Each structure stands twice: as structure tokens, then as C-alpha cells.
């Protein structure tokens, strides 16, 4: 047989592939098996979430098999008694919407439900997501502060349930945080032995690392910022209320100089004052509902007070100062102002 250059290259390539295959086989025999399914992740000692997900990608895994899920659920107590590995896995894939990651989220939620039923007897979870989370926390509350394995497991199950509610978008971050605050930070004020820890004792304790401390500070700073914004907003509303009250007082002073007006005018001013108080109260109540509603309310109130009420009361004042006073016209203008206020009050009530 005549070996040409092309034939020679082909033979070399085949020999190279054979050597590579042999090396791969030898390497696979000498190296530990990479986890390619859920059961491997839980049973292989020292297998991190990052290694597991990297191995799944390398092996081309795009979904979880039912047999793998069922097998893993059956050995959870053996390989993940504190639910830490499950929580680590869930935390790593949260926020990702691809098929495999969604399947992992669904698996951990199923595992969470199973462990709640086995270890805490929780079988009838409320359909309402907020009540579901509250109910679970209430039932495991006595174990949460415990340093035992059951205490750690209980807290990890609560975390997993909360993450699941966030991932499914049944509750937003603020709603979950509010439930956790209400359920986990209540103190028995009659128990003098229970003391709320000082902030610096939490931030500066010897076991606190830099990352955890800065994370707490970021959360605290968000709270400070929101509180400051709320205080500033409240101060602005108070100032507007004082401005309105000052305008009302000035109008009453001017009207008192023209006592020749009728008793009906005085009663109308009193009614206007009560209307103003009610309007101010409505502004404060609506402000608490939402920033959007508060913004709209401020705009409408500004137009009402500055362009409508003020103008009508100015006219009323001018006619009351004429000689003789134009009482009928004055009352008409004030009644028009009252009508504007009633219309605005009707709009405010419609927003309740």
C-alpha cells in the first residue's frame, strides 16, 4: 500500500483520537464522578451548589427526571436534615427563569412542603400566600430560636417558603418583609429577661464579618432613607396646612372688621373653617395610601385653594368692604366657595 501525505495525516489524526479517548477513560477512572442529578448533589460529600450546576451544564442536563426527584425526596432526612443544601440550591437559582432552574425551584418548594408536613405536621397550607407564610412561622416559631438541628431546619424551611412566594410573584419583597417583621420581631414586654439586642452589639460582634455587617448597614440605610423621606413629606404637608390655616385666619380677621355683615356670613365662615379642616384631614389620609394619590391630591388641593377658593373669598371680601356692603353678593361668593369645597370633598370621598 502506498501511503500518501493525505493518508498519512488521516492515520495520525486517528491515532491522536485513540490516544485522547484512552486518556479520557483513564482520567474518568481516576477522578471522582461529577454530580449529574439531584441525588448526586445531596449524597456526594463536599459538593457545592456551584459545582453541581456547573456539572449539570457540562453534562447537558436540561430537566429533572421524576425518578431522580422521588429518590432525592426519600433521602432528604438522611443527607439534608437541616435543609441547608436545599436552601443553598434554591438561593443560587432564584431569579432565573429557564426550564432547568424553574424545575429546581419547584423541587425545593416540594421538598419544603414535604419536610413541613413530616417534621411539623403542617398539611393544610392556606391558599392566601400571606396567610400561608404567617401560619408556617406561627407553627414553627418555638423552634426558630433554638440552636438545635431542628431549629436550623425550621428557619431554613421558612426562608425557602418565603423565597418561593417571591419567585412565584405571589408576594412582593415589601409584603414578605412586613410579614417577617410582624412574625419574628414581636417581644413579650412582660418578660423582663427578654431584651432586644443593641444595634451595635449586632453590627460589631466578634463573629460578624465585613460582608454581613455592610449588608445589614445597607438595609438599615434604606430604612433611614424611607423614614427621612416620609418625615420630609409630612413636614411639607404640615407647612401647607399651616399656610391654609393662616390664610383662613387672615380672611376671618378681615371679615371681623366688617361686622355689619349678617350672622349668616359668620356661620358660613365657620362652615368654611370646618370644611377646610375636613379637607386637610382628607389630604393627610390620602397621603398615606400612596405617593401617586398624594401627588394628585396636592395638585387638586392647590388649584382649589389658590385659584378657586382664594379668588372667591377675595371677591367676597371686596364686596363686603363696599359702602353699603354688598351682602348678597358676598354670601353668593362664599356659597360658591362652599360649593367648590363640597365638590372637592365628594371627589375625596370617592377615593376611599
SEBA-663766 format. One line per 10 residues: number of its first residue (from 1); for each residue x, y, z of N, C-alpha, C. Coordinates in steps of 0.05 Angstrom, whole numbers, plus 32768, in hexadecimal, padded with zeros to 4 digits. Layout:
// residues N
NUM) X Y Z X Y Z X Y Z; ...
This chain:
// residues 352
1) 8011 7FE8 8000 8000 8000 8000 8011 8019 8000; 800B 802B 7FEF 801A 8044 7FED 800D 8058 8000; 801D 8063 8012 8014 8077 8026 8019 8093 801B; 8004 80A1 8014 8008 80BD 800B 8008 80CF 8023; 800D 80E9 801D 800D 80FD 8033 7FF1 80FF 8040; 7FDC 80FE 802F 7FC1 8100 803A 7FBB 80E8 804B; 7FC3 80CF 8042 7FBD 80B7 8051 7FCD 80B8 806B; 7FE5 80C2 806A 7FF5 80C4 8082 7FE9 80D6 8097; 7FDE 80ED 808E 7FD1 8100 80A0 7FB8 80F3 80AD; 7FA9 80E4 809D 7F91 80D7 80A7 7F98 80C2 80BC
11) 7FAD 80B2 80B7 7FB5 809E 80CB 7FBE 80AB 80E5; 7FCD 80C2 80E2 7FD6 80D0 80FA 7FBF 80DB 810B; 7FAA 80E5 80FD 7F93 80F0 810B 7F85 80DA 811A; 7F82 80C2 810D 7F74 80AC 811A 7F84 80A3 8132; 7F9E 80A1 812F 7FAF 8099 8146 7FAC 80AD 815D; 7FAB 80C7 8156 7FA8 80DC 816B 7F8E 80D9 817A; 7F78 80D5 816B 7F5E 80D2 8177 7F5D 80B9 8189; 7F6A 80A4 8181 7F6B 808C 8191 7F79 8091 81AB; 7F90 809F 81AA 7F9F 80A6 81C2 7F8E 80B7 81D4; 7F81 80CC 81C9 7F70 80DE 81D9 7F5A 80CF 81E7
21) 7F4D 80BD 81D8 7F37 80AD 81E4 7F41 809C 81FB; 7F59 8090 81F7 7F64 807F 820C 7F6B 8090 8225; 7F76 80A8 8220 7F7D 80BA 8236 7F64 80C2 8246; 7F4E 80C8 8237 7F35 80D1 8243 7F2A 80BA 8254; 7F2C 80A1 8249 7F21 808A 8258 7F31 8086 8272; 7F4C 8089 826F 7F5C 8085 8287 7F57 809B 829C; 7F53 80B4 8291 7F4E 80CA 82A4 7F33 80C7 82B2; 7F1F 80BD 82A3 7F05 80B9 82AF 7F06 80A3 82C4; 7F18 8090 82C1 7F1A 807A 82D5 7F28 8084 82EE; 7F3A 8098 82EB 7F4A 80A2 8302 7F3D 80B9 8311
31) 7F2C 80C9 8303 7F1F 80E0 830F 7F03 80D8 831A; 7EF9 80E6 832F 7EDF 80E0 833A 7EC9 80E8 8326; 7EB3 80D9 8327 7E9C 80DE 8315 7E90 80FA 831A; 7E8C 810A 8305 7E80 8124 8308 7E62 8120 830C; 7E55 812F 831E 7E38 812C 8323 7E28 8135 830B; 7E18 8123 8301 7E08 812A 82E9 7DEA 8128 82EE; 7DE2 8125 8308 7DC6 8124 830F 7DC3 812D 832C; 7DAA 8132 8334 7DA4 813B 834F 7DAF 8128 8364; 7DAB 810F 8360 7DB3 80FB 8374 7DD2 80FD 8379; 7DE1 8101 8363 7DFE 8104 8365 7E05 811D 8376
41) 7DF7 8133 8370 7DFD 814C 837E 7DFA 8149 839D; 7DE5 813B 83A4 7DE0 8137 83C1 7DF2 8122 83CE; 7DF9 810E 83BE 7E08 80F7 83CB 7E26 80FA 83C9; 7E30 810A 83B5 7E4D 810D 83B3 7E57 8120 83C8; 7E69 8118 83D9 7E74 8129 83EE 7E84 8141 83E1; 7E7F 8158 83EC 7E8F 8170 83E4 7E87 817B 83C9; 7E71 8172 83BE 7E68 817D 83A4 7E5A 8197 83A8; 7E64 81AD 839D 7E58 81C7 83A0 7E43 81CB 838A; 7E32 81DF 838E 7E1E 81E6 837A 7E2B 81EE 8360; 7E40 81FD 8362 7E4E 8206 834A 7E58 81EE 833A
51) 7E65 81DB 8348 7E6F 81C3 833A 7E58 81B3 832D; 7E42 81B1 833C 7E2C 81A2 8332 7E20 81AE 8318; 7E1B 81C8 8319 7E10 81D5 8301 7E23 81D5 82EA; 7E3D 81D8 82F0 7E51 81D7 82DB 7E52 81BB 82CE; 7E4F 81A6 82DF 7E4F 818B 82D5 7E36 8185 82C4; 7E1F 8190 82CD 7E07 818C 82BD 7E0A 8198 82A1; 7E15 81B0 82A0 7E19 81BE 8287 7E2D 81AE 8275; 7E42 81A4 8281 7E56 8194 8273 7E4A 817B 8268; 7E39 816E 8277 7E2C 8155 826F 7E14 8159 825D; 7E0D 8172 8258 7DF7 8178 8246 7DDB 8173 8252
61) 7DD9 8173 826D 7DBF 816E 827A 7DAE 8186 8277; 7D95 8183 826D 7D83 819A 8269 7D69 8196 8279; 7D66 817F 8286 7D4D 817B 8296 7D53 8167 82AC; 7D40 8165 82BF 7D43 8152 82D5 7D30 813A 82D0; 7D3B 8122 82D4 7D2B 810A 82D0 7D1A 8104 82E9; 7D02 80FA 82E4 7CF0 80F3 82FA 7CFD 80DF 830D; 7D0B 80CB 8302 7D17 80B7 8314 7D2C 80C4 8326; 7D3B 80D7 831A 7D50 80E5 832A 7D43 80F6 8340; 7D2D 8104 8339 7D1F 8114 834D 7D15 8103 8364; 7D07 80ED 835D 7CFB 80DC 8371 7D10 80CF 8383
71) 7D26 80C7 8377 7D3C 80BB 8386 7D48 80CF 839A; 7D4C 80E8 8390 7D58 80FC 83A1 7D46 8104 83B8; 7D2C 8106 83B3 7D19 810C 83C8 7D19 80F7 83DE; 7D1E 80DE 83D5 7D1D 80C8 83E9 7D35 80C7 83FB; 7D4B 80D5 83F3 7D63 80D4 8403 7D6B 80F0 840F; 7D58 8102 840E 7D5E 811D 8418 7D66 811D 8436; 7D58 810E 8446 7D5F 810D 8463 7D7B 8102 8467; 7D83 80F0 8456 7D9E 80E4 8459 7DB4 80F7 8450; 7DB1 8104 8439 7DC7 8114 842E 7DC4 8132 8432; 7DAC 813B 843A 7DA8 8158 843E 7D94 815C 8455
81) 7D9C 8153 846D 7D89 8155 8484 7D83 8172 848C; 7D95 8184 8487 7D90 81A1 848F 7D85 81B1 8478; 7D81 81A4 8461 7D76 81B1 8449 7D8A 81C7 843E; 7DA3 81C6 8447 7DB7 81DA 843E 7DBE 81D7 8421; 7DC3 81BE 8418 7DCA 81BA 83FC 7DB4 81C2 83E9; 7D9B 81BD 83F1 7D84 81C4 83E1 7D82 81E3 83E0; 7D85 81F0 83F6 7D83 820D 83F7 7D9A 821A 83E6; 7DB2 820F 83E8 7DC9 8219 83D8 7DC2 8217 83BA; 7DB7 8200 83B2 7DB0 81FB 8396 7D9B 820F 838D; 7D86 8213 839D 7D71 8225 8396 7D7B 8242 8394
91) 7D8C 824A 83A7 7D96 8266 83A7 7DA7 826B 838F; 7DB5 8257 8385 7DC7 825B 836E 7DB8 825E 8354; 7DA1 8250 8351 7D93 8251 8338 7D7B 8264 8338; 7D75 8271 834F 7D5F 8283 8350 7D63 829A 833C; 7D4E 82A3 8330 7D4F 82B9 831D 7D55 82B1 8301; 7D5B 8297 82FC 7D61 828D 82E1 7D48 827E 82D7; 7D40 8283 82BE 7D26 827A 82B5 7D28 8263 82A0; 7D40 8259 829A 7D42 8243 8287 7D36 8229 8292; 7D31 8216 8280 7D23 81FD 8288 7D30 81EE 829E; 7D4B 81EA 829D 7D58 81DA 82B2 7D57 81E8 82CD
101) 7D5D 8202 82CD 7D5D 8211 82E6 7D41 8212 82F2; 7D2D 8215 82E1 7D11 8215 82EB 7D0A 81FA 82F7; 7D14 81E5 82EA 7D0F 81CA 82F5 7D1C 81C6 8310; 7D34 81D2 8313 7D42 81D0 832D 7D32 81DF 8343; 7D28 81F7 833C 7D18 8206 834F 7CFF 81F6 8357; 7CF2 81EA 8343 7CDA 81DA 8349 7CE1 81C2 835B; 7CF8 81B6 8356 7D00 819F 8366 7D04 81A7 8383; 7D13 81BE 8388 7D19 81C6 83A3 7CFF 81CE 83B2; 7CEC 81DA 83A3 7CD2 81E1 83B0 7CC3 81C7 83B7; 7CC5 81B3 83A6 7CB8 819A 83AD 7CC6 818D 83C5
111) 7CE0 818E 83C5 7CEF 8183 83DC 7CE8 8192 83F6; 7CE5 81AD 83F3 7CDE 81BD 840B 7CC3 81B5 8416; 7CB0 81B1 8404 7C95 81A9 840C 7C96 818E 8419; 7CA6 817B 840E 7CA8 8160 8419 7CB4 8161 8435; 7CC9 8171 843A 7CD6 8172 8454 7CC4 8180 8469; 7CB5 8194 8460 7CA2 81A1 8472 7C8D 818D 847C; 7C84 817C 846A 7C70 8168 8471 7C7C 8153 8483; 7C94 8149 847D 7CA0 8133 848C 7CA8 813C 84A8; 7CB6 8153 84AA 7CC2 815B 84C3 7CB1 816E 84D4; 7C9D 817B 84C7 7C8D 818F 84D6 7C6F 818A 84D3
121) 7C68 8175 84C5 7C4C 816E 84C2 7C3B 8182 84B3; 7C48 8193 84A2 7C3A 81A8 8493 7C31 819C 8479; 7C17 8198 8476 7C0C 818C 845D 7BF8 819E 844F; 7BEA 81AF 845E 7BD6 81C0 8452 7BDF 81DD 844F; 7BF1 81E2 843C 7BFB 81FD 8437 7BE5 820E 842B; 7BE2 8226 8436 7BCD 8239 842D 7BD2 8241 8410; 7BBC 8244 8400 7BBF 824C 83E4 7BCA 8268 83E2; 7BC3 827A 83F5 7BCE 8295 83F3 7BEB 8295 83FA; 7BFD 829F 83E9 7C1A 829D 83EE 7C23 82AA 8408; 7C18 82C2 840F 7C20 82CF 8427 7C18 82BF 8440
131) 7C00 82B3 843F 7BF7 82A2 8456 7C07 8288 8457; 7C0F 827E 8440 7C1F 8266 843F 7C3A 826A 844D; 7C47 8280 8447 7C61 8285 8454 7C5E 828A 8472; 7C49 829A 8479 7C45 829F 8495 7C3F 8285 84A5; 7C2F 8274 8499 7C27 825B 84A6 7C3F 8249 84AC; 7C51 8247 8498 7C69 8236 849B 7C7B 8242 84B1; 7C7F 825C 84B0 7C90 8268 84C5 7C84 8264 84E1; 7C6A 8267 84E3 7C5D 8263 84FD 7C61 8247 8507; 7C5F 8233 84F5 7C60 8217 84FE 7C7D 820E 8505; 7C91 821B 84F8 7CAD 8213 84FE 7CBB 8227 8510
141) 7CAC 823B 8519 7CB8 8252 8527 7CC9 8249 853F; 7CBF 8236 854E 7CCD 822D 8566 7CE8 8221 8560; 7CEB 8217 8548 7D05 820A 8540 7D18 821D 8534; 7D0F 8234 852A 7D20 8246 851A 7D38 8250 8529; 7D35 8257 8543 7D4B 8262 8552 7D5D 824C 855E; 7D56 8233 855A 7D66 821D 8565 7D7F 8219 8554; 7D95 8212 8562 7DAE 820D 8554 7DB1 81EF 854C; 7D9C 81E0 854F 7D9C 81C4 8548 7D99 81C1 8529; 7D9D 81A8 8520 7D9A 81A3 8503 7D7D 81A9 84FB; 7D6A 81A3 850C 7D4E 81A8 8505 7D49 81C6 8503
151) 7D56 81D5 8514 7D53 81F2 8513 7D5E 81FD 84F9; 7D76 81F3 84F1 7D82 81FC 84D8 7D71 81F4 84C0; 7D66 81DB 84C2 7D55 81D1 84AC 7D3C 81E3 84AA; 7D30 81E9 84C1 7D17 81F9 84C1 7D1B 8214 84B3; 7D31 8221 84BB 7D37 823C 84AF 7D3C 823A 8491; 7D4B 8225 8489 7D51 8221 846D 7D37 821B 845D; 7D24 820D 8469 7D0B 8208 845B 7CFB 8222 8458; 7CFB 8233 846C 7CEE 824D 846A 7CFB 825D 8453; 7D16 825D 8453 7D24 826C 843D 7D1C 8262 8422; 7D1C 8247 841F 7D16 823B 8405 7CF9 8242 83FD
161) 7CE6 8241 840F 7CCB 8248 8409 7CC8 8265 8400; 7CD6 8277 840E 7CD5 8293 8407 7CE1 8298 83EC; 7CF8 828B 83E6 7D04 828E 83CB 7CF1 8284 83B6; 7CE4 826D 83BB 7CD1 8262 83A8 7CBA 8275 83A2; 7CB0 8282 83B7 7C9A 8295 83B3 7CA3 82AD 83A2; 7CBD 82B5 83A6 7CC8 82CB 8397 7CCC 82C3 837A; 7CD7 82AA 8376 7CDC 82A0 835B 7CC2 829D 834B; 7CAD 8294 8358 7C93 8290 834A 7C84 82AB 8347; 7C8F 82C0 8353 7C84 82DB 8352 7C68 82DC 835F; 7C64 82CA 8372 7C4B 82CB 8382 7C4C 82E2 8396
171) 7C64 82E8 83A0 7C69 82FE 83B2 7C81 830D 83A9; 7C81 8328 83AC 7C99 8337 83A5 7CAB 8339 83BD; 7CC3 8345 83B9 7CD7 8346 83CE 7CCD 8355 83E7; 7CBF 836B 83E2 7CB5 837B 83F9 7CA1 836B 840A; 7C8F 835C 83FC 7C7B 834C 840B 7C88 8336 841B; 7C9C 8329 840F 7CAA 8313 841E 7CB9 831F 8436; 7CC6 8335 8431 7CD5 8342 8447 7CC2 834A 845E; 7CAB 8355 8457 7C98 835D 846C 7C8F 8345 847C; 7C89 832F 846F 7C80 8317 847D 7C96 830D 848F; 7CAF 830C 8485 7CC6 8303 8496 7CCA 8315 84AE
181) 7CC7 832F 84AA 7CCA 8342 84C0 7CB5 833E 84D5; 7C9C 833B 84CB 7C85 8338 84DE 7C87 831D 84ED; 7C91 8308 84DF 7C90 82EE 84EB 7CA9 82E7 84FC; 7CC0 82F3 84F5 7CD9 82EA 8501 7CE5 82FE 8515; 7CDB 8317 8516 7CE7 832B 8527 7CD5 8332 853F; 7CBF 8325 8543 7CAD 832B 8559 7CBB 8322 8573; 7CBA 8334 8587 7CC7 832E 85A1 7CB1 832D 85B7; 7CB5 831C 85CA 7CA3 831B 85E1 7CAB 8330 85F5; 7C9C 8346 85F6 7CA4 835D 8606 7CA2 8356 8624; 7C93 8341 862B 7C91 833A 8647 7CA8 8329 8650
191) 7CB8 831F 863E 7CCF 830E 8645 7CE8 8320 8646; 7CF0 8326 865E 7D07 8338 8661 7D21 832C 8659; 7D21 8311 8657 7D3A 8303 864F 7D3F 8305 8632; 7D2A 830B 8622 7D2D 830D 8605 7D35 832A 85FE; 7D4D 832D 85F4 7D56 8348 85EE 7D5C 834A 85D0; 7D54 8361 85C4 7D5A 8366 85A8 7D77 836E 85A6; 7D87 8360 8595 7DA4 8366 8593 7DA9 8382 8588; 7DBE 838E 8592 7DC7 83A8 8588 7DD1 83A5 856B; 7DCC 83BA 855B 7DD4 83B8 853F 7DF2 83B3 853C; 7E02 83C2 854C 7E1F 83BF 854A 7E28 83A3 8553
201) 7E19 8397 8566 7E20 837B 856E 7E1D 8368 8557; 7E0B 836E 8545 7E07 835C 852D 7E1C 8362 8518; 7E21 837C 8513 7E33 8384 84FE 7E50 837E 8505; 7E57 8382 851E 7E74 8381 8526 7E7B 8368 8536; 7E6A 8354 8537 7E71 833C 8546 7E89 832E 8538; 7E99 8320 8547 7EB2 8314 853C 7EAD 8301 8525; 7E96 82F4 8524 7E92 82E0 850F 7E87 82ED 84F5; 7E80 8307 84F6 7E75 8314 84DE 7E8C 831A 84CB; 7E89 8311 84B2 7E9D 8317 849E 7E96 8331 848F; 7EA8 833A 847E 7EA4 8354 8471 7E8B 8354 845F
211) 7E88 833E 8450 7E72 833E 843D 7E57 833E 844B; 7E54 832E 8460 7E3B 832D 846E 7E35 8348 847C; 7E4A 8355 8486 7E46 836F 8493 7E3D 8384 847F; 7E4A 8385 8467 7E43 8398 8453 7E27 8393 8448; 7E20 8379 8446 7E05 8373 843C 7DF0 837D 8450; 7DF5 8379 846A 7DE2 8384 847E 7DE1 83A2 847C; 7DF8 83AF 8478 7DF8 83CC 8476 7DE9 83D6 845D; 7DEB 83C7 8447 7DDC 83CF 842F 7DBE 83CE 8435; 7DB5 83B9 8442 7D99 83B6 8449 7D90 83CD 845C; 7DA1 83D2 8470 7D9B 83E8 8483 7D9A 8403 8475
221) 7DAD 8407 8462 7DAD 8421 8454 7D94 8425 8444; 7D8A 840E 8438 7D71 8410 8429 7D5A 8419 843B; 7D59 840D 8453 7D45 8415 8466 7D47 8432 846E; 7D61 843A 8473 7D65 8456 847B 7D5C 8469 8465; 7D62 8462 844C 7D5B 8473 8435 7D3D 8475 8433; 7D2F 845E 8435 7D12 845F 8433 7D05 846F 8449; 7D10 846B 8461 7D06 847B 8478 7D0A 8498 8474; 7D22 84A0 846A 7D28 84BC 8465 7D16 84C8 8450; 7D11 84B9 843B 7CFF 84C2 8425 7CE3 84C6 8430; 7CDA 84B2 8440 7CBF 84B4 844C 7CBD 84CC 845E
231) 7CD2 84D1 846E 7CD2 84E9 8480 7CD1 8503 8470; 7CE2 8504 845B 7CE2 851C 844B 7CC7 8521 843E; 7CBB 850C 8434 7CA0 850E 8428 7C8C 8518 843C; 7C8D 850D 8454 7C7B 8515 8469 7C7F 8532 8471; 7C98 853A 8472 7C9D 8556 8479 7C93 8569 8463; 7C95 8561 844A 7C8B 8571 8434 7C6C 8574 8436; 7C5F 855D 843D 7C42 855E 8440 7C3A 8570 8458; 7C49 856E 846D 7C43 857E 8485 7C46 859C 847D; 7C5B 85A3 846F 7C5F 85BE 8467 7C49 85C8 8455; 7C40 85B7 8442 7C29 85BF 8431 7C10 85C3 8442
241) 7C0C 85B1 8456 7BF5 85B4 8467 7BF6 85CF 8477; 7C0E 85D5 8481 7C12 85EF 848F 7C0C 8606 847D; 7C15 8604 8464 7C11 861A 8451 7BF3 861E 844C; 7BE5 8608 8449 7BC8 860A 8445 7BBA 8616 845D; 7BC3 860D 8475 7BB7 8617 848D 7BBC 8635 8490; 7BD5 863D 8489 7BDB 865A 848A 7BCA 866A 8478; 7BC6 8660 845F 7BB5 866E 844C 7B98 8670 8457; 7B8F 865A 8463 7B74 865B 846F 7B72 866F 8486; 7B87 866F 8496 7B87 8682 84AD 7B87 869F 84A2; 7B97 86A5 848D 7B97 86C0 8482 7B7C 86C8 8477
251) 7B6F 86B4 846B 7B54 86BA 8460 7B41 86C0 8476; 7B42 86B0 848C 7B30 86B5 84A3 7B35 86D0 84AF; 7B4F 86D8 84B1 7B56 86F2 84BC 7B4A 8709 84AC; 7B4C 8706 8491 7B41 871B 8480 7B23 871D 8482; 7B17 8705 8484 7AFA 8705 8485 7AEF 8711 84A0; 7B00 870D 84B5 7AF8 8717 84CF 7AF7 8736 84D0; 7B07 8742 84BE 7B07 8760 84BD 7AEE 876A 84B0; 7ADF 8759 84A3 7AC6 8762 8496 7AAF 8753 84A3; 7AAB 8759 84BC 7A97 874A 84CC 7A7B 874F 84C3; 7A78 8762 84B1 7A5D 8769 84A7 7A51 8753 8496
261) 7A63 8740 848F 7A58 872A 847F 7A46 8719 8491; 7A37 8708 8485 7A22 86F9 8494 7A2E 86E1 84A3; 7A1D 86D7 84B4 7A25 86BF 84C4 7A2A 86A7 84B2; 7A1C 86A7 849C 7A20 8691 8489 7A3C 8690 847E; 7A48 86A8 847B 7A63 86A9 8471 7A77 869D 8485; 7A73 86A2 849F 7A84 8697 84B3 7A81 8678 84B4; 7A68 866F 84B2 7A63 8652 84B2 7A70 8645 849A; 7A6F 8654 8483 7A7B 8649 846B 7A99 8647 846E; 7AA5 865B 847C 7AC2 865A 8481 7AC9 8642 8492; 7AB8 863D 84A7 7ABD 8626 84B8 7ABB 860C 84A8
271) 7AA7 860B 8497 7AA4 85F3 8486 7ABC 85F0 8474; 7AC6 8607 8469 7ADE 8606 8459 7AF6 85FB 8468; 7AF8 8604 8482 7B0E 85FA 8492 7B0C 85DC 8497; 7AF3 85D3 849C 7AF0 85B6 84A0 7AF6 85A6 8486; 7AED 85B2 8470 7AF3 85A6 8456 7B11 85A4 8451; 7B1F 85BA 8459 7B3C 85BA 8455 7B49 85A5 8466; 7B3F 85A2 847F 7B4B 858D 8491 7B46 8571 8485; 7B2E 856D 847B 7B28 8553 8470 7B39 854E 8457; 7B3C 8562 8446 7B4D 8560 842F 7B6A 8559 8436; 7B74 8567 844B 7B8F 8562 8454 7B92 8545 845E
281) 7B7E 853C 846D 7B7E 8521 8477 7B7E 850D 8460; 7B6E 8513 844C 7B6D 8501 8435 7B88 8500 8426; 7B95 8517 8425 7BB0 8518 8418 7BC3 8506 8427; 7BC3 8507 8442 7BD5 84F7 8452 7BCF 84D9 844F; 7BB4 84D2 844F 7BAD 84B6 844C 7BB4 84AA 8431; 7BAF 84BA 841C 7BB5 84B1 8401 7BD3 84AF 83FC; 7BE2 84C0 8409 7BFF 84BF 8406 7C0A 84A4 840E; 7BFE 8498 8424 7C08 847E 842E 7C02 8468 841A; 7BEE 846B 8409 7BE7 8455 83F6 7BFC 8450 83E2; 7C06 8465 83D4 7C1B 8461 83C0 7C26 847C 83B8
291) 7C3F 847C 83AE 7C4B 8495 83A5 7C3D 84A0 838D; 7C32 848E 837C 7C24 8498 8365 7C0B 84A7 836C; 7BFC 849B 837F 7BE3 84A7 8387 7BE9 84C2 8396; 7BFE 84C2 83A6 7C06 84DA 83B5 7C0D 84F0 83A1; 7C1C 84E9 838C 7C24 84FD 8379 7C0C 8509 836A; 7BF9 84F7 8363 7BE1 8501 8355 7BD1 8512 8368; 7BCF 850A 8381 7BBF 8519 8395 7BCB 8535 8399; 7BE6 8536 839C 7BF3 8550 83A0 7BEE 8563 8389; 7BEF 8557 8370 7BEA 8568 8359 7BCE 8573 8359; 7BBB 8562 835E 7B9F 856B 835E 7B99 857F 8374
301) 7BA5 857A 838C 7BA1 858C 83A3 7BAD 85A7 839D; 7BC4 85A7 8391 7BD2 85C0 838B 7BC0 85D1 8378; 7BB6 85C4 8363 7BA4 85D3 8350 7B8C 85DD 835F; 7B80 85CC 8370 7B67 85D4 837E 7B6C 85EC 8390; 7B81 85EB 83A0 7B86 85FF 83B4 7B91 8619 83A9; 7BA4 8616 8396 7BB1 862E 838B 7BA2 863C 8375; 7B94 862C 8364 7B88 8638 834D 7B69 863B 834F; 7B5D 862A 835F 7B40 862B 8361 7B37 8638 837C; 7B3E 862B 8392 7B35 8635 83AC 7B3F 8651 83B1; 7B59 8654 83AE 7B66 866E 83B4 7B59 8684 83A3
311) 7B55 867E 8389 7B49 8693 8377 7B2D 8699 8380; 7B1D 8685 8386 7B01 868A 838F 7B01 8699 83A9; 7B12 8692 83BC 7B12 86A0 83D6 7B1D 86BD 83D2; 7B2F 86C1 83C0 7B38 86DD 83BB 7B20 86EE 83B1; 7B11 86E2 839E 7AFA 86F1 8394 7AE6 86F6 83AB; 7AE2 86E1 83BC 7AD0 86E5 83D2 7AD9 86FC 83E4; 7AF3 86FD 83E9 7AFE 8712 83FA 7AFB 872D 83EE; 7B00 872F 83D4 7AFD 8749 83C6 7AE0 8753 83C8; 7ACD 8741 83C3 7AB1 874A 83C4 7AA8 8750 83E0; 7AB4 8743 83F4 7AAC 8749 8410 7AB7 8764 8419
321) 7ACC 876E 840C 7AD9 8787 8414 7ACC 87A0 8406; 7ABA 879A 83F3 7AAC 87B1 83E6 7A99 87BF 83F9; 7A93 87D7 83F3 7A80 87E6 8403 7A67 87EC 83F2; 7A51 87E2 83F7 7A4B 87CE 840C 7A56 87B3 8402; 7A5B 87A1 8415 7A66 8786 840E 7A52 8777 83FB; 7A5D 876A 83E7 7A4C 8759 83D5 7A4A 873D 83E2; 7A39 873C 83F6 7A37 8723 8405 7A2E 870B 83F4; 7A1B 8710 83E3 7A11 86FA 83D3 7A27 86EE 83C1; 7A36 8700 83B5 7A4B 86F7 83A3 7A61 86E9 83B4; 7A67 86F5 83CB 7A7B 86E8 83DD 7A73 86CC 83E4
331) 7A5A 86C9 83EC 7A50 86AE 83F3 7A51 869B 83DB; 7A4A 86A6 83C4 7A4A 8696 83AB 7A66 868B 83A5; 7A7A 869D 83A8 7A96 8694 83A3 7A9F 867F 83B7; 7A97 8683 83D0 7A9F 866F 83E4 7A90 8655 83DF; 7A77 8656 83D7 7A69 863D 83D1 7A75 862F 83B9; 7A7F 863F 83A6 7A8E 8633 838F 7AA7 8625 8399; 7AB4 8632 83AC 7ACC 8625 83B7 7AC5 860B 83C5; 7AAF 860C 83D4 7AA6 85F4 83E2 7A9F 85DE 83CE; 7A93 85E6 83B7 7A8C 85D2 83A3 7AA5 85C5 8397; 7ABA 85D6 8393 7AD3 85CB 838A 7ADE 85B7 839E
341) 7ADD 85BE 83B8 7AE7 85AD 83CD 7AD6 8593 83CE; 7ABC 8595 83CB 7AAB 857D 83CC 7AB2 856B 83B4; 7AB6 8577 839D 7ABD 8567 8385 7AD7 8558 838A; 7AEB 8567 8396 7B05 855A 839C 7B02 8545 83B1; 7AF1 854A 83C5 7AED 8535 83D9 7ADF 851D 83CE; 7ACD 8521 83BB 7AC0 850A 83AD 7AD5 84F9 839E; 7AE7 8507 8391 7AFD 84F8 8383 7B0F 84E9 8397; 7B14 84F6 83AD 7B25 84E9 83C1 7B18 84D0 83CC; 7AFD 84D2 83D1 7AEF 84BB 83DC 7AEE 84A4 83C8; 7AEE 84AB 83AE 7AED 8496 8399 7B06 8486 8398
351) 7B1C 8491 83A4 7B36 8483 83A4 7B39 8470 83BB; 7B26 8470 83CF 7B28 845E 83E6 7B26 8441 83DD
